């Protein structure tokens, strides 16, 4: 039993030396929140990231606090878009280039009212 524990500890130490105790990542996280002009959260908004070259896409909806999160996003540039009824669409370009989470705030403007009259 003691030999097994010692072997395990030696392998663990060797792994820390070889890899510096860090894992190598080629993806990141985008997280943020969506707000209206007054700064209030917009729950249920549709959020999408898309890379037009690779065609990589992820979609989600904001939670009750207006928050959203995309995990395991490959390093690249993305076009982030947010849509919700009653608001104008909001768009931002984001660059994921590290494992450090990228935080964004997406303000949305109130949409123009439309009236249809049928005669």
C-alpha positions as YAML, in Angstrom:
chain: A
units: angstrom
residues:
- id: 1
  name: UNK
  ca: [0.00, 0.00, 0.00]
- id: 2
  name: UNK
  ca: [2.82, 2.44, 0.89]
- id: 3
  name: UNK
  ca: [4.60, 1.71, -2.39]
- id: 4
  name: UNK
  ca: [1.42, 2.40, -4.36]
- id: 5
  name: UNK
  ca: [0.90, 5.77, -2.63]
- id: 6
  name: UNK
  ca: [4.52, 6.74, -3.23]
- id: 7
  name: UNK
  ca: [4.31, 5.82, -6.91]
- id: 8
  name: UNK
  ca: [1.11, 7.85, -7.24]
- id: 9
  name: UNK
  ca: [2.69, 10.89, -5.55]
- id: 10
  name: UNK
  ca: [5.76, 10.64, -7.81]
- id: 11
  name: UNK
  ca: [3.55, 10.54, -10.92]
- id: 12
  name: UNK
  ca: [1.57, 13.52, -9.66]
- id: 13
  name: UNK
  ca: [4.75, 15.51, -9.02]
- id: 14
  name: UNK
  ca: [6.12, 14.59, -12.45]
- id: 15
  name: UNK
  ca: [2.90, 15.79, -14.08]
- id: 16
  name: UNK
  ca: [3.13, 19.12, -12.26]
- id: 17
  name: UNK
  ca: [6.72, 19.57, -13.40]
- id: 18
  name: UNK
  ca: [6.03, 18.64, -17.01]
- id: 19
  name: UNK
  ca: [2.86, 20.68, -17.39]
- id: 20
  name: UNK
  ca: [3.51, 23.47, -14.93]
- id: 21
  name: UNK
  ca: [0.41, 22.56, -12.97]
- id: 22
  name: UNK
  ca: [-1.74, 24.25, -15.60]
- id: 23
  name: UNK
  ca: [-4.01, 22.88, -18.25]
- id: 24
  name: UNK
  ca: [-3.79, 24.18, -21.79]
- id: 25
  name: UNK
  ca: [-7.05, 25.55, -23.14]
- id: 26
  name: UNK
  ca: [-8.07, 26.69, -26.58]
- id: 27
  name: UNK
  ca: [-11.51, 27.93, -25.57]
- id: 28
  name: UNK
  ca: [-12.98, 30.64, -23.42]
- id: 29
  name: UNK
  ca: [-16.18, 31.93, -21.89]
- id: 30
  name: UNK
  ca: [-18.40, 34.85, -22.81]
- id: 31
  name: UNK
  ca: [-20.71, 36.07, -20.09]
- id: 32
  name: UNK
  ca: [-22.71, 39.20, -19.67]
- id: 33
  name: UNK
  ca: [-26.07, 40.78, -19.16]
- id: 34
  name: UNK
  ca: [-28.69, 42.58, -21.22]
- id: 35
  name: UNK
  ca: [-30.32, 45.79, -20.00]
- id: 36
  name: UNK
  ca: [-32.92, 48.31, -21.14]
- id: 37
  name: UNK
  ca: [-32.26, 52.10, -21.33]
- id: 38
  name: UNK
  ca: [-32.99, 52.50, -17.60]
- id: 39
  name: UNK
  ca: [-30.47, 49.78, -16.69]
- id: 40
  name: UNK
  ca: [-33.13, 47.19, -15.78]
- id: 41
  name: UNK
  ca: [-32.50, 43.56, -16.73]
- id: 42
  name: UNK
  ca: [-34.19, 42.10, -19.79]
- id: 43
  name: UNK
  ca: [-35.11, 38.46, -19.06]
- id: 44
  name: UNK
  ca: [-35.80, 36.01, -21.87]
- id: 45
  name: UNK
  ca: [-33.84, 37.84, -24.57]
- id: 46
  name: UNK
  ca: [-32.35, 35.63, -27.30]
- id: 47
  name: UNK
  ca: [-28.54, 35.87, -27.42]
- id: 48
  name: UNK
  ca: [-26.43, 34.40, -30.23]
- id: 49
  name: UNK
  ca: [-22.73, 34.33, -31.05]
- id: 50
  name: UNK
  ca: [-21.67, 33.53, -34.60]
- id: 51
  name: UNK
  ca: [-18.40, 33.38, -36.48]
- id: 52
  name: UNK
  ca: [-19.15, 34.04, -40.17]
- id: 53
  name: UNK
  ca: [-16.01, 32.24, -41.40]
- id: 54
  name: UNK
  ca: [-16.15, 29.02, -39.35]
- id: 55
  name: UNK
  ca: [-19.97, 29.10, -39.07]
- id: 56
  name: UNK
  ca: [-19.60, 28.33, -35.34]
- id: 57
  name: UNK
  ca: [-22.78, 29.35, -33.50]
- id: 58
  name: UNK
  ca: [-24.13, 29.16, -29.96]
- id: 59
  name: UNK
  ca: [-27.47, 30.49, -28.75]
- id: 60
  name: UNK
  ca: [-29.02, 31.00, -25.33]
- id: 61
  name: UNK
  ca: [-31.59, 33.14, -23.52]
- id: 62
  name: UNK
  ca: [-31.05, 35.56, -20.68]
- id: 63
  name: UNK
  ca: [-32.17, 34.45, -17.21]
- id: 64
  name: UNK
  ca: [-34.46, 36.41, -14.87]
- id: 65
  name: UNK
  ca: [-31.54, 38.75, -14.06]
- id: 66
  name: UNK
  ca: [-30.76, 39.45, -17.74]
- id: 67
  name: UNK
  ca: [-27.58, 37.32, -17.53]
- id: 68
  name: UNK
  ca: [-26.25, 34.94, -20.16]
- id: 69
  name: UNK
  ca: [-23.19, 32.73, -20.58]
- id: 70
  name: UNK
  ca: [-21.48, 30.81, -23.36]
- id: 71
  name: UNK
  ca: [-19.01, 28.11, -22.30]
- id: 72
  name: UNK
  ca: [-16.25, 26.37, -24.28]
- id: 73
  name: UNK
  ca: [-16.14, 29.01, -27.02]
- id: 74
  name: UNK
  ca: [-13.20, 28.33, -29.37]
- id: 75
  name: UNK
  ca: [-10.69, 31.18, -29.60]
- id: 76
  name: UNK
  ca: [-11.86, 33.41, -32.44]
- id: 77
  name: UNK
  ca: [-13.82, 36.57, -33.27]
- id: 78
  name: UNK
  ca: [-17.60, 36.48, -32.96]
- id: 79
  name: UNK
  ca: [-20.59, 38.66, -33.78]
- id: 80
  name: UNK
  ca: [-22.91, 38.75, -30.74]
- id: 81
  name: UNK
  ca: [-26.56, 39.62, -31.35]
- id: 82
  name: UNK
  ca: [-29.46, 40.06, -28.93]
- id: 83
  name: UNK
  ca: [-33.15, 40.19, -29.84]
- id: 84
  name: UNK
  ca: [-36.29, 40.61, -27.75]
- id: 85
  name: UNK
  ca: [-39.82, 41.71, -28.59]
- id: 86
  name: UNK
  ca: [-40.36, 45.43, -28.01]
- id: 87
  name: UNK
  ca: [-36.66, 46.27, -28.39]
- id: 88
  name: UNK
  ca: [-34.33, 47.09, -31.25]
- id: 89
  name: UNK
  ca: [-31.77, 44.39, -31.96]
- id: 90
  name: UNK
  ca: [-28.38, 44.91, -30.29]
- id: 91
  name: UNK
  ca: [-25.07, 43.83, -31.80]
- id: 92
  name: UNK
  ca: [-21.45, 43.66, -30.65]
- id: 93
  name: UNK
  ca: [-18.26, 42.11, -31.95]
- id: 94
  name: UNK
  ca: [-16.31, 40.11, -29.36]
- id: 95
  name: UNK
  ca: [-12.87, 38.51, -29.50]
- id: 96
  name: UNK
  ca: [-12.30, 35.36, -27.46]
- id: 97
  name: UNK
  ca: [-8.55, 34.88, -27.19]
- id: 98
  name: UNK
  ca: [-7.95, 33.63, -23.63]
- id: 99
  name: UNK
  ca: [-9.42, 31.34, -21.00]
- id: 100
  name: UNK
  ca: [-10.18, 34.41, -18.86]
- id: 101
  name: UNK
  ca: [-13.96, 34.98, -19.10]
- id: 102
  name: UNK
  ca: [-14.93, 37.85, -21.37]
- id: 103
  name: UNK
  ca: [-17.63, 40.02, -19.79]
- id: 104
  name: UNK
  ca: [-19.99, 42.15, -21.89]
- id: 105
  name: UNK
  ca: [-22.90, 44.46, -21.16]
- id: 106
  name: UNK
  ca: [-25.49, 44.73, -23.92]
- id: 107
  name: UNK
  ca: [-27.80, 47.75, -23.74]
- id: 108
  name: UNK
  ca: [-31.01, 47.54, -25.78]
- id: 109
  name: UNK
  ca: [-33.11, 50.45, -27.02]
- id: 110
  name: UNK
  ca: [-36.89, 50.45, -26.99]
- id: 111
  name: UNK
  ca: [-38.29, 49.48, -30.38]
- id: 112
  name: UNK
  ca: [-40.35, 51.83, -32.50]
- id: 113
  name: UNK
  ca: [-44.09, 51.40, -32.13]
- id: 114
  name: UNK
  ca: [-45.88, 50.22, -35.25]
- id: 115
  name: UNK
  ca: [-49.54, 50.64, -35.97]
- id: 116
  name: UNK
  ca: [-51.31, 48.80, -38.75]
- id: 117
  name: UNK
  ca: [-54.69, 50.01, -39.96]
- id: 118
  name: UNK
  ca: [-56.73, 47.75, -42.20]
- id: 119
  name: UNK
  ca: [-59.51, 49.46, -44.18]
...
